[in-house]
């Protein structure tokens, strides 16, 4: 069951290598975004400068700031929290510092370890990263993103040494003690060596950022970031540098401008508005819908085809990005925690209490600049675009966007439907490409790189089709390819990812689609399951 797809980037190319590296970093951060949001909300509410921080028991006890042994209600609380010898604890540890120092780095390390070597890798990664954490005085996000996968990889190599050589009955003993001993050694190494080294690296990167801010050059980062976004190369920069440094800054000052360098929805909004007013053909017709997805949904990749359709618009994206960064630098505004996805809703929820004016202006002014520049470029080529009707250019740009990403995208399916209606159905094999299940289909998994976003949308589409067909007893879930465990009966992936999914679950039936949101293969799957339930051959 396969369909045609855009040509992928050449394996081994530098761009693909950076994409894979960025995807790996993103895979450690994105599953834990809920924890970052929880920490950000707690920080917003309970630190001394937070919304409830003026009420001192809250800041002292929940925030962990100041001496909790005070008169009034706080003193009554300390009386209930006595040490075994009857003495009163003089200070509450609080949630804010504990979460950013221990919880968040350990979650990242565990996730990275699981990506490399499953649960066993995640456990050793957490142990090793604990040594890095306590060996430093700053939040160890960079350390967790390096030590976690490294510790899991070392564990994997260690297990290979005696694979198949352990006497029956001693497997649990050897596995537990080997992992425990290795974790201890890596934790000690992290405490004395790795942690201090990462501290130096983190301090160096922080110094560079501080210097850029002090001399007013931080907006120049948009010259790198905005084109990198369109080529899907931004994850390595965003999750590898901006997010760790931003969290460190936020823990010290309560906010960070680095969270908005890549996530600001203003540049994309301005470009889409320009197409709404001055575009032609399918680009003009689809732009208003794309605005909703990009600005409210936070899926920025929806505007990438519009830029690729007219590469000169990358100047508008850079101009908008630089304007947004400059505005935040001028107003000293920032976010308390990462805004993911880059929706205006997420941005406002993450905005520090003293930064709303700067953040809102940064979005508005970024959109204004990118709109004006985009409009200028569109008006200059409007006659030529009208002659070409623009539709073919957008179709090619969508294909190029997916080629840049290395896989198809569900968020672009609406654009593809408008510009090339029926193209997938015409190009896809029908009866010759249909698969036949040799076992009952009870578990279906949509698998993609991160196991979120596009695969979740596809799973929702298929569940609705099963519901409309009156078919029960079939579970449809979404997972990351790295988490496939061989229990699924049928796995649906995008074309470029099917081989990887087949390696993880060789016994499952595999279905390849061009995009997760609108594939005729779903109807074939529903019909196949219906026939099984009805007892048809």
C-alpha positions as CSV (number, residue, x, y, z in Angstrom):
1,X,0.0,0.0,0.0
2,X,2.1,2.9,-1.2
3,X,1.5,6.2,-2.8
4,X,3.7,8.6,-4.7
5,X,5.5,11.2,-2.6
6,X,7.8,14.2,-3.0
7,X,11.4,13.4,-3.5
8,X,13.2,13.3,-0.2
9,X,16.5,14.9,0.5
10,X,19.5,12.8,-0.4
11,X,20.5,10.5,2.4
12,X,23.7,11.6,4.0
13,X,23.5,15.2,3.0
14,X,24.5,17.9,5.5
15,X,20.9,19.2,5.6
16,X,19.4,15.8,6.3
17,X,22.0,15.3,9.1
18,X,21.1,18.6,10.7
19,X,17.4,17.7,10.4
20,X,17.9,14.4,12.0
21,X,20.0,15.9,14.8
22,X,17.3,18.6,15.3
23,X,14.6,16.0,15.3
24,X,16.5,14.0,18.0
25,X,16.8,17.1,20.2
26,X,13.2,18.0,19.6
27,X,12.2,14.4,20.5
28,X,13.8,14.9,24.0
29,X,12.1,18.3,24.6
30,X,8.6,18.1,23.0
31,X,7.2,15.1,25.0
32,X,8.1,17.0,28.2
33,X,6.6,20.4,27.2
34,X,3.7,19.8,29.6
35,X,6.3,19.7,32.5
36,X,7.9,23.0,31.2
37,X,4.5,24.6,31.1
38,X,3.7,23.4,34.7
39,X,7.0,24.8,35.9
40,X,6.3,28.1,34.1
41,X,2.9,28.4,35.6
42,X,4.1,27.7,39.1
43,X,6.9,30.3,38.5
44,X,4.4,32.8,37.2
45,X,2.2,32.4,40.3
46,X,4.5,31.7,43.2
47,X,7.9,33.4,42.9
48,X,8.4,36.6,44.9
49,X,7.7,38.7,41.8
50,X,4.8,36.5,40.6
51,X,1.1,37.2,40.6
52,X,0.7,35.7,44.1
53,X,4.2,36.4,45.3
54,X,3.2,39.4,47.4
55,X,1.4,37.1,49.7
56,X,4.5,36.0,51.5
57,X,3.4,32.5,52.7
58,X,3.0,31.6,49.0
59,X,6.3,32.8,47.9
60,X,8.1,31.4,50.9
61,X,6.5,27.9,50.9
62,X,5.5,27.1,47.3
63,X,8.1,29.3,45.6
64,X,10.9,28.4,48.0
65,X,12.1,32.0,48.5
66,X,13.1,33.5,51.8
67,X,12.8,32.2,55.3
68,X,9.6,30.4,56.0
69,X,10.0,30.7,59.8
70,X,7.9,33.8,60.1
71,X,5.0,34.9,62.2
72,X,1.5,34.3,61.2
73,X,0.2,31.5,59.0
74,X,3.7,30.6,57.7
75,X,5.0,30.1,61.2
76,X,2.0,27.8,61.9
77,X,2.9,25.8,58.8
78,X,6.5,25.4,59.9
79,X,5.3,24.1,63.3
80,X,3.6,21.2,61.4
81,X,6.8,20.5,59.5
82,X,9.2,19.5,62.3
83,X,12.3,17.4,62.0
84,X,12.5,14.2,64.0
85,X,14.4,15.9,66.8
86,X,11.6,18.5,67.2
87,X,13.4,21.4,65.5
88,X,11.6,23.4,62.9
89,X,12.8,23.4,59.3
90,X,14.1,26.9,58.7
91,X,13.5,27.0,55.0
92,X,11.1,25.5,52.5
93,X,12.7,24.1,49.4
94,X,9.7,25.0,47.3
95,X,8.6,23.8,43.9
96,X,10.2,26.3,41.5
97,X,13.9,25.6,42.2
98,X,13.3,21.8,42.7
99,X,11.6,21.4,39.4
100,X,14.0,23.3,37.3
101,X,17.1,21.8,39.0
102,X,16.0,18.2,39.2
103,X,12.6,17.3,37.5
104,X,13.0,18.9,34.1
105,X,16.6,17.8,33.4
106,X,15.9,14.3,34.6
107,X,12.8,14.1,32.4
108,X,14.8,15.2,29.4
109,X,17.6,12.7,30.2
110,X,15.1,9.9,30.7
111,X,13.4,10.6,27.4
112,X,16.7,10.8,25.5
113,X,17.8,7.6,27.1
114,X,14.6,5.8,26.1
115,X,15.0,7.0,22.5
116,X,18.4,5.4,22.4
117,X,17.9,2.2,24.5
118,X,14.4,1.9,25.8
119,X,13.5,1.8,29.5
120,X,16.9,0.4,30.5
121,X,18.7,3.3,28.8
122,X,16.3,5.8,30.4
123,X,17.1,4.5,33.9
124,X,20.9,4.7,33.5
125,X,20.5,8.1,31.7
126,X,18.6,9.5,34.7
127,X,21.2,8.1,37.2
128,X,24.1,9.5,35.2
129,X,22.5,12.9,34.8
130,X,21.9,13.2,38.5
131,X,25.7,13.3,38.9
132,X,25.8,16.1,36.4
133,X,23.0,18.1,38.1
134,X,24.5,18.0,41.6
135,X,28.0,18.7,40.3
136,X,26.9,22.1,39.0
137,X,25.2,25.2,40.3
138,X,23.0,26.0,37.2
139,X,20.1,24.1,35.6
140,X,21.7,21.3,33.6
141,X,19.5,21.1,30.5
142,X,22.5,21.0,28.1
143,X,24.1,18.4,30.3
144,X,20.9,16.3,30.3
145,X,20.6,16.5,26.5
146,X,24.1,15.2,26.1
147,X,24.6,12.8,29.1
148,X,21.2,11.2,28.8
149,X,21.6,9.7,25.2
150,X,25.3,9.1,25.9
151,X,24.7,7.1,29.0
152,X,22.0,5.0,27.2
153,X,24.4,4.4,24.3
154,X,27.1,3.2,26.7
155,X,24.6,0.9,28.4
156,X,23.7,-0.6,25.0
157,X,27.3,-1.2,24.2
158,X,27.9,-2.8,27.6
159,X,25.0,-5.2,27.2
160,X,26.3,-6.4,23.9
161,X,29.5,-7.6,25.7
162,X,27.6,-10.5,27.4
163,X,24.6,-10.8,25.2
164,X,23.7,-14.5,25.1
165,X,26.4,-15.5,27.5
166,X,24.5,-15.2,30.8
167,X,23.5,-18.5,32.5
168,X,19.8,-19.0,32.8
169,X,18.4,-17.7,36.1
170,X,21.1,-15.0,36.4
171,X,19.7,-12.6,33.9
172,X,18.0,-10.3,36.3
173,X,20.9,-10.3,38.7
174,X,23.4,-9.4,35.9
175,X,21.1,-6.8,34.3
176,X,20.3,-4.9,37.5
177,X,23.7,-4.9,39.0
178,X,25.5,-4.0,35.7
179,X,23.1,-1.1,35.1
180,X,23.5,0.0,38.7
181,X,27.2,-0.1,38.7
182,X,27.4,1.7,35.3
183,X,25.0,4.3,36.5
184,X,27.1,4.9,39.6
185,X,30.3,5.3,37.6
186,X,28.7,7.6,35.1
187,X,27.1,9.7,37.9
188,X,30.5,10.1,39.5
189,X,32.1,11.0,36.2
190,X,29.3,13.5,35.6
191,X,29.8,15.0,39.0
192,X,33.6,15.5,38.8
193,X,34.1,16.0,35.0
194,X,31.1,16.3,32.8
195,X,29.0,18.7,34.9
196,X,31.8,21.3,35.3
197,X,32.6,21.1,31.6
198,X,29.0,21.7,30.5
199,X,28.9,24.6,33.0
200,X,31.8,26.2,31.2
201,X,30.2,25.6,27.8
202,X,26.8,27.0,29.1
203,X,28.5,30.0,30.6
204,X,30.3,30.7,27.3
205,X,27.1,30.5,25.3
206,X,25.4,32.7,27.8
207,X,28.2,35.2,27.5
208,X,27.8,35.3,23.8
209,X,24.0,35.9,24.1
210,X,24.6,38.6,26.7
211,X,27.1,40.3,24.5
212,X,24.7,40.3,21.6
213,X,22.1,41.9,23.8
214,X,24.5,44.5,25.2
215,X,25.6,45.7,21.8
216,X,22.2,45.5,20.2
217,X,23.0,42.7,17.8
218,X,20.6,40.0,19.0
219,X,18.2,40.7,16.1
220,X,20.8,39.5,13.7
221,X,20.1,36.0,14.9
222,X,17.0,36.2,12.7
223,X,19.2,36.1,9.6
224,X,20.0,32.5,10.6
225,X,16.8,31.5,12.3
226,X,14.2,32.5,9.7
227,X,15.7,30.8,6.7
228,X,16.5,27.8,8.9
229,X,12.9,27.5,9.9
230,X,11.8,27.3,6.2
231,X,14.4,24.5,5.6
232,X,13.4,22.7,8.8
233,X,16.9,23.2,10.3
234,X,15.8,25.3,13.3
235,X,15.3,22.5,15.8
236,X,19.0,22.0,16.4
237,X,19.3,25.8,17.2
238,X,16.1,26.2,19.1
239,X,16.1,23.1,21.2
240,X,19.9,22.7,21.4
241,X,20.7,26.3,22.3
242,X,17.8,28.7,22.8
243,X,15.6,26.5,25.0
244,X,18.4,25.4,27.5
245,X,19.8,28.9,27.8
246,X,16.3,30.5,28.0
247,X,15.3,28.2,30.8
248,X,18.5,29.1,32.7
249,X,17.8,32.8,32.2
250,X,14.2,32.4,33.2
251,X,15.3,30.7,36.5
252,X,17.5,33.7,37.3
253,X,15.4,36.6,36.1
254,X,12.0,35.2,35.7
255,X,11.9,35.5,31.9
256,X,13.9,35.1,28.7
257,X,13.9,36.8,25.3
258,X,15.4,33.6,23.8
259,X,12.0,31.8,23.9
260,X,10.6,34.3,21.3
261,X,13.4,34.3,18.7
262,X,12.0,31.3,16.9
263,X,8.4,31.1,18.3
264,X,7.2,34.6,17.4
265,X,4.2,34.0,15.1
266,X,4.4,37.6,13.7
267,X,6.6,37.0,10.6
268,X,4.5,34.2,9.3
269,X,1.3,36.0,10.0
270,X,2.5,39.0,8.0
271,X,3.4,36.9,5.0
272,X,0.1,35.1,5.0
273,X,-1.8,38.4,5.3
274,X,0.0,39.7,2.3
275,X,-1.1,36.7,0.2
276,X,-4.6,37.2,1.5
277,X,-4.8,40.7,0.1
278,X,-2.3,40.6,-2.8
279,X,-1.9,37.0,-3.7
280,X,-3.5,35.3,-6.7
281,X,-5.1,31.9,-7.4
282,X,-4.9,29.1,-4.9
283,X,-2.3,31.0,-2.8
284,X,-4.8,33.8,-2.2
285,X,-7.7,31.5,-1.6
286,X,-5.9,29.3,0.9
287,X,-4.0,32.0,2.9
288,X,-6.9,32.9,5.3
289,X,-7.3,29.4,6.4
290,X,-3.5,29.0,6.8
291,X,-3.6,32.1,9.1
292,X,-5.8,30.3,11.5
293,X,-3.6,27.2,11.6
294,X,-0.4,29.3,11.9
295,X,-1.4,32.1,14.2
296,X,-3.8,30.3,16.5
297,X,-2.7,26.7,16.1
298,X,1.0,27.5,16.2
299,X,1.9,25.3,13.2
300,X,4.4,27.6,11.5
301,X,5.2,25.2,8.7
302,X,1.9,26.1,7.0
303,X,3.5,29.3,5.7
304,X,6.7,27.8,4.4
305,X,5.3,26.9,0.9
306,X,4.3,30.5,0.4
307,X,7.9,31.6,1.0
308,X,9.3,28.8,-1.2
309,X,6.9,29.8,-3.9
310,X,8.6,33.2,-3.9
311,X,12.0,32.8,-2.3
312,X,12.5,36.6,-2.1
313,X,9.9,36.5,0.7
314,X,12.6,35.1,3.0
315,X,13.7,38.8,3.3
316,X,10.3,39.6,4.6
317,X,10.5,36.7,7.2
318,X,14.0,38.0,8.3
319,X,12.8,41.6,8.5
320,X,9.8,40.5,10.6
321,X,11.9,38.3,12.8
322,X,14.5,41.0,13.4
323,X,11.8,43.5,14.2
324,X,10.2,41.2,16.8
325,X,13.6,40.5,18.5
326,X,14.5,44.2,18.5
327,X,11.2,45.1,20.1
328,X,11.5,42.6,22.9
329,X,15.1,43.7,23.5
330,X,14.0,47.3,23.7
331,X,11.2,46.6,26.1
332,X,13.2,44.0,28.1
333,X,10.3,41.6,27.6
334,X,10.3,37.8,27.4
335,X,8.5,34.6,28.3
336,X,8.7,32.6,31.5
337,X,8.8,29.2,29.7
338,X,8.9,27.9,26.1
339,X,5.8,28.6,23.9
340,X,5.2,25.3,22.2
341,X,3.6,25.3,19.7
342,X,4.3,28.8,18.6
343,X,0.7,29.9,18.9
344,X,-0.3,33.4,20.0
345,X,-2.3,31.7,22.7
346,X,0.8,29.8,24.0
347,X,2.9,33.0,23.7
348,X,0.5,35.0,25.8
349,X,0.2,32.3,28.4
350,X,4.0,32.1,28.8
351,X,4.5,35.9,28.9
352,X,6.0,37.4,32.0
353,X,3.7,39.6,34.0
354,X,5.8,42.7,33.2
355,X,6.2,41.9,29.5
356,X,2.8,41.9,27.9
357,X,3.3,45.3,26.2
358,X,6.6,44.3,24.7
359,X,5.6,40.8,23.6
360,X,2.3,41.9,22.0
361,X,4.1,44.8,20.2
362,X,6.8,42.3,19.1
363,X,4.2,40.2,17.4
364,X,2.3,43.1,15.9
365,X,5.3,44.9,14.6
366,X,6.9,41.7,13.3
367,X,3.7,41.0,11.4
368,X,3.5,44.5,10.1
369,X,7.1,44.6,8.7
370,X,6.8,41.2,7.1
371,X,3.4,42.2,5.7
372,X,4.7,45.4,4.1
373,X,7.8,43.7,2.7
374,X,5.8,40.7,1.4
375,X,3.2,43.0,-0.1
376,X,5.9,45.0,-2.0
377,X,7.3,41.8,-3.5
378,X,3.9,40.4,-4.4
379,X,2.7,43.6,-6.1
380,X,5.9,43.7,-8.2
381,X,5.2,40.3,-9.6
382,X,1.4,40.4,-9.6
383,X,0.9,40.6,-13.4
384,X,3.2,37.6,-14.0
385,X,1.4,35.7,-11.3
386,X,-2.0,36.4,-12.7
387,X,-0.9,35.1,-16.1
388,X,0.4,31.9,-14.4
389,X,-2.7,31.8,-12.1
390,X,-0.2,31.0,-9.3
391,X,-1.7,27.5,-8.5
392,X,1.1,25.5,-10.1
393,X,3.7,27.4,-8.2
394,X,2.1,26.7,-4.9
395,X,1.8,23.0,-5.6
396,X,5.5,22.8,-6.4
397,X,6.3,24.8,-3.3
398,X,4.3,22.4,-1.1
399,X,6.3,19.5,-2.6
400,X,9.5,21.4,-2.0
401,X,8.5,22.1,1.6
402,X,7.9,18.4,2.2
403,X,11.2,17.6,0.5
404,X,13.0,20.0,2.9
405,X,11.3,18.4,5.9
406,X,12.1,14.9,4.7
407,X,8.5,13.7,5.0
408,X,5.0,14.7,4.1
409,X,3.0,17.0,6.4
410,X,-0.6,16.8,7.5
411,X,-0.8,20.6,8.0
412,X,-0.1,21.1,4.3
413,X,-2.8,18.7,3.2
414,X,-5.5,21.5,3.0
415,X,-3.2,23.4,0.6
416,X,-2.6,20.4,-1.5
417,X,-6.3,19.7,-1.7
418,X,-7.0,23.2,-3.1
419,X,-4.1,23.3,-5.6
420,X,-4.2,19.7,-6.8
421,X,-7.6,18.2,-5.9
422,X,-7.7,14.6,-6.6
423,X,-4.0,14.3,-7.5
424,X,-3.2,11.8,-4.8
425,X,-6.1,9.6,-5.7
426,X,-5.1,9.6,-9.3
427,X,-1.5,8.9,-8.6
428,X,-2.0,6.3,-6.0
429,X,-2.2,2.6,-7.0
430,X,-5.6,1.1,-6.3
431,X,-6.3,-2.6,-6.4
432,X,-2.7,-3.5,-7.2
433,X,-1.4,-1.5,-4.3
434,X,-4.0,-2.8,-1.7
435,X,-2.8,-4.9,1.2
436,X,-4.5,-7.9,2.6
437,X,-4.4,-8.7,6.4
438,X,-3.5,-12.2,7.3
439,X,-4.6,-11.7,10.9
440,X,-7.4,-9.8,12.7
441,X,-6.8,-6.1,12.9
442,X,-7.5,-4.9,16.4
443,X,-4.6,-2.4,17.0
444,X,-3.7,0.4,14.6
445,X,-0.8,2.8,15.2
446,X,0.0,6.0,13.4
447,X,3.7,6.5,13.7
448,X,5.9,9.5,13.0
449,X,9.2,10.9,14.2
450,X,8.0,12.5,17.4
451,X,4.7,10.6,17.9
452,X,2.8,13.9,18.2
453,X,1.2,16.5,16.0
454,X,0.6,15.0,12.5
455,X,0.3,11.4,13.7
456,X,-2.2,12.4,16.3
457,X,-4.3,14.2,13.7
458,X,-4.2,11.2,11.4
459,X,-5.3,8.9,14.2
460,X,-8.2,11.2,14.9
461,X,-9.3,11.1,11.2
462,X,-9.2,7.3,11.1
463,X,-11.1,6.9,14.4
464,X,-13.8,9.1,13.0
465,X,-14.0,7.0,9.9
466,X,-14.4,3.8,12.0
467,X,-17.1,5.5,14.1
468,X,-19.1,6.5,11.0
469,X,-18.7,3.0,9.7
470,X,-20.1,1.5,12.9
471,X,-16.9,-0.5,13.6
472,X,-16.0,-1.2,17.2
473,X,-13.2,-3.1,18.9
474,X,-10.3,-1.4,17.0
475,X,-7.9,0.8,18.9
476,X,-6.2,3.6,17.0
477,X,-3.3,5.5,18.7
478,X,-0.3,7.5,17.7
479,X,3.3,6.8,18.7
480,X,6.8,7.8,17.8
481,X,8.5,5.2,15.6
482,X,11.2,4.7,18.2
483,X,8.4,3.6,20.6
484,X,6.9,0.9,18.4
485,X,7.0,-2.3,20.4
486,X,5.8,-4.9,17.9
487,X,2.3,-5.3,19.4
488,X,0.4,-3.3,16.7
489,X,-1.5,-5.2,14.0
490,X,-1.3,-2.4,11.5
491,X,1.0,0.6,11.3
492,X,0.4,3.7,9.2
493,X,3.3,5.9,8.3
494,X,4.2,8.5,5.8
495,X,6.1,7.1,2.8
496,X,9.6,8.2,3.9
497,X,9.2,6.6,7.3
498,X,7.7,3.2,6.4
499,X,11.1,1.4,6.2
500,X,12.0,2.5,9.7
501,X,8.7,1.5,11.0
502,X,9.0,-1.9,9.3
503,X,12.4,-2.5,11.0
504,X,10.8,-1.8,14.4
505,X,7.7,-4.0,13.8
506,X,8.4,-6.4,11.0
507,X,5.3,-8.6,11.8
508,X,2.8,-5.8,11.4
509,X,0.9,-4.9,8.3
510,X,2.3,-1.5,7.1
511,X,0.4,1.1,5.2
512,X,2.2,4.1,3.6
513,X,0.4,7.4,2.9
514,X,1.4,10.8,1.5
515,X,-0.2,12.8,4.3
516,X,-1.9,11.9,7.5
517,X,-4.9,14.1,7.1
518,X,-6.5,13.1,3.8
519,X,-5.5,9.7,2.3
520,X,-7.7,7.4,0.3
521,X,-5.9,4.5,2.0
522,X,-7.9,5.1,5.1
523,X,-11.1,4.0,3.3
524,X,-9.3,0.8,2.2
525,X,-8.3,0.2,5.8
526,X,-11.8,0.7,7.0
527,X,-13.2,-1.6,4.3
528,X,-10.6,-4.3,5.1
529,X,-11.5,-4.2,8.8
530,X,-15.2,-4.2,8.0
531,X,-14.8,-7.3,5.9
532,X,-13.0,-9.0,8.7
533,X,-15.7,-8.2,11.2
534,X,-18.4,-9.4,8.8
535,X,-16.5,-12.6,8.2
536,X,-16.0,-11.9,4.5
537,X,-13.0,-13.3,2.6
